[in-house]
Amino acid sequence: MSLLSTFIVRLLQNYWRATRGLTLASQACVVDPAGRLLLTTLAGRADAQILPRTFVRRGESASDAALRLLHEDLAIVPTAEPELLAILPSPAPDSGGQIATFLIRSWTGGPAATAAARAVAFVAAADLPASLDDETKHRILTALSRSAPGQM
């Protein structure tokens, strides 16, 4: 490889890194006393139940984003620090994003449907909806296998 082609490749790599940065989202696995997991249905997406998720804002930690999500969107207040389960690539193809998944075992309040989360429901592992992708199902089963019954 010539010096010119090496220079061009490095220049393009720097350009791609600057223009296509990674995004970070935070999602919460909230477990109730019966060992069921909270799923939400987003406004405009009635066909898909998902784990509560939000993007991490500039200057905010992934843990703080999870706490903000629970408080603002679901009226849930964790009574213990969220436990980090994993940071994995987003299941969306070509998203360039990562998702930090937190386990919430101990909490008070909600859950309540809001403008952001149109519907909320606790679901047992055996009753997971078919609309969940395999990666999300794996995250849920991992969370449920690691959690003790939640406290309300």
DOPAGU-73970 format. One record per residue (C-alpha): residue number from 1; residue in three letters; x, y, z. Coordinates in Angstrom, 2 decimals, padded with zeros to 5 digits. Layout:
<pts>
  resi  resn        X        Y        Z
   NUM   ALA        X        Y        Z
...
</pts>
This chain:
<pts>
  resi  resn        X        Y        Z
     1   MET   000.00   000.00   000.00
     2   SER   001.43   003.31  -001.01
     3   LEU   001.90   006.23   001.32
     4   LEU  -000.88   008.14  -000.47
     5   SER  -003.40   005.30  -000.13
     6   THR  -002.50   004.86   003.57
     7   PHE  -003.07   008.58   004.08
     8   ILE  -006.45   008.47   002.28
     9   VAL  -007.61   005.42   004.27
    10   ARG  -006.66   007.06   007.57
    11   LEU  -008.34   010.30   006.53
    12   LEU  -011.56   008.46   005.66
    13   GLN  -011.44   006.46   008.92
    14   ASN  -011.24   009.68   010.93
    15   TYR  -014.10   011.17   008.91
    16   TRP  -016.31   008.10   009.47
    17   ARG  -015.59   008.07   013.20
    18   ALA  -016.47   011.76   013.49
    19   THR  -019.68   011.57   011.47
    20   ARG  -021.01   008.18   012.55
    21   GLY  -020.54   008.10   016.29
    22   LEU  -022.01   005.51   018.59
    23   THR  -025.20   006.09   020.48
    24   LEU  -025.92   004.77   023.95
    25   ALA  -029.33   003.77   025.22
    26   SER  -030.37   002.54   028.63
    27   GLN  -033.09  -000.03   029.27
    28   ALA  -034.60  -001.27   032.50
    29   CYS  -035.58  -004.80   033.49
    30   VAL  -038.06  -004.08   036.31
    31   VAL  -039.05  -007.22   038.21
    32   ASP  -042.17  -007.39   040.42
    33   PRO  -042.57  -009.50   043.63
    34   ALA  -043.97  -012.42   041.58
    35   GLY  -040.81  -012.49   039.43
    36   ARG  -042.51  -011.04   036.34
    37   LEU  -040.91  -008.43   034.12
    38   LEU  -042.31  -005.04   033.11
    39   LEU  -042.89  -004.51   029.38
    40   THR  -044.22  -001.36   027.74
    41   THR  -046.08  -000.62   024.53
    42   LEU  -044.96   002.63   022.95
    43   ALA  -047.33   005.20   021.51
    44   GLY  -047.62   004.53   017.79
    45   ARG  -046.30   000.96   018.11
    46   ALA  -049.21  -001.00   019.56
    47   ASP  -047.92  -004.19   017.93
    48   ALA  -044.66  -004.37   019.91
    49   GLN  -044.02  -004.77   023.61
    50   ILE  -040.50  -003.83   024.68
    51   LEU  -038.38  -003.27   027.75
    52   PRO  -038.55   000.37   028.84
    53   ARG  -035.73   002.17   026.98
    54   THR  -034.37   005.69   026.56
    55   PHE  -031.32   007.35   025.03
    56   VAL  -028.56   008.56   027.33
    57   ARG  -028.31   012.35   027.17
    58   ARG  -025.05   014.26   026.90
    59   GLY  -023.38   014.44   030.32
    60   GLU  -025.65   011.75   031.79
    61   SER  -024.56   008.28   032.89
    62   ALA  -026.38   005.18   031.62
    63   SER  -027.55   004.49   035.18
    64   ASP  -028.92   008.04   035.53
    65   ALA  -030.75   007.64   032.22
    66   ALA  -032.41   004.45   033.49
    67   LEU  -033.48   006.23   036.68
    68   ARG  -034.83   009.18   034.66
    69   LEU  -036.76   006.82   032.39
    70   LEU  -038.37   005.01   035.30
    71   HIS  -039.30   008.21   037.13
    72   GLU  -040.54   010.32   034.19
    73   ASP  -042.11   007.69   031.97
    74   LEU  -043.34   005.01   034.38
    75   ALA  -043.67   006.66   037.84
    76   ILE  -041.35   004.04   039.34
    77   VAL  -038.78   004.96   041.98
    78   PRO  -036.03   002.37   042.55
    79   THR  -035.15   001.91   046.23
    80   ALA  -031.72   000.46   045.41
    81   GLU  -029.08   001.18   042.78
    82   PRO  -029.83  -000.37   039.38
    83   GLU  -027.67  -003.43   038.70
    84   LEU  -025.87  -003.37   035.34
    85   LEU  -026.56  -006.63   033.49
    86   ALA  -024.77  -005.96   030.21
    87   ILE  -023.82  -003.44   027.57
    88   LEU  -024.64  -004.99   024.21
    89   PRO  -025.04  -003.85   020.60
    90   SER  -028.47  -002.56   019.64
    91   PRO  -030.60  -005.19   017.90
    92   ALA  -031.47  -002.63   015.21
    93   PRO  -029.32  -003.28   012.13
    94   ASP  -026.72  -000.62   011.33
    95   SER  -027.74   001.49   014.33
    96   GLY  -024.19   001.97   015.56
    97   GLY  -025.56   001.93   019.07
    98   GLN  -025.09   000.17   022.36
    99   ILE  -027.72  -000.60   025.00
   100   ALA  -026.91  -000.72   028.71
   101   THR  -029.38  -003.06   030.41
   102   PHE  -030.10  -002.57   034.12
   103   LEU  -031.92  -004.85   036.56
   104   ILE  -034.31  -003.14   039.00
   105   ARG  -035.36  -005.50   041.80
   106   SER  -036.47  -003.12   044.50
   107   TRP  -038.83  -000.22   043.75
   108   THR  -041.91   001.74   044.78
   109   GLY  -044.60   003.63   042.93
   110   GLY  -046.14   002.99   039.47
   111   PRO  -046.02   001.51   037.02
   112   ALA  -048.33   003.87   035.21
   113   ALA  -049.15   004.38   031.56
   114   THR  -047.99   007.79   030.30
   115   ALA  -047.75   009.59   026.98
   116   ALA  -044.39   007.91   026.32
   117   ALA  -045.40   004.43   027.51
   118   ARG  -048.92   003.90   026.25
   119   ALA  -049.43   000.64   028.13
   120   VAL  -047.48  -001.25   030.75
   121   ALA  -047.80  -004.85   031.90
   122   PHE  -045.88  -007.37   033.96
   123   VAL  -045.22  -010.58   032.05
   124   ALA  -043.95  -013.96   033.24
   125   ALA  -041.06  -015.59   031.37
   126   ALA  -043.40  -018.25   029.97
   127   ASP  -045.75  -015.58   028.56
   128   LEU  -043.30  -013.40   026.62
   129   PRO  -044.94  -011.96   023.49
   130   ALA  -043.97  -013.33   020.09
   131   SER  -043.20  -009.79   018.88
   132   LEU  -039.99  -009.67   020.97
   133   ASP  -036.79  -010.30   019.03
   134   ASP  -034.51  -013.14   020.14
   135   GLU  -031.87  -010.82   021.60
   136   THR  -034.43  -009.04   023.80
   137   LYS  -035.88  -012.38   024.94
   138   HIS  -032.36  -013.47   025.90
   139   ARG  -031.84  -010.25   027.92
   140   ILE  -035.16  -010.77   029.67
   141   LEU  -034.47  -014.40   030.56
   142   THR  -031.01  -013.41   031.83
   143   ALA  -032.56  -010.70   034.02
   144   LEU  -035.23  -013.02   035.40
   145   SER  -032.72  -015.78   036.16
   146   ARG  -030.52  -013.32   038.13
   147   SER  -033.29  -011.60   040.07
   148   ALA  -034.75  -012.30   043.43
   149   PRO  -038.40  -011.34   043.86
   150   GLY  -038.79  -007.53   043.75
   151   GLN  -040.01  -005.47   046.64
   152   MET  -042.73  -002.91   046.33
</pts>
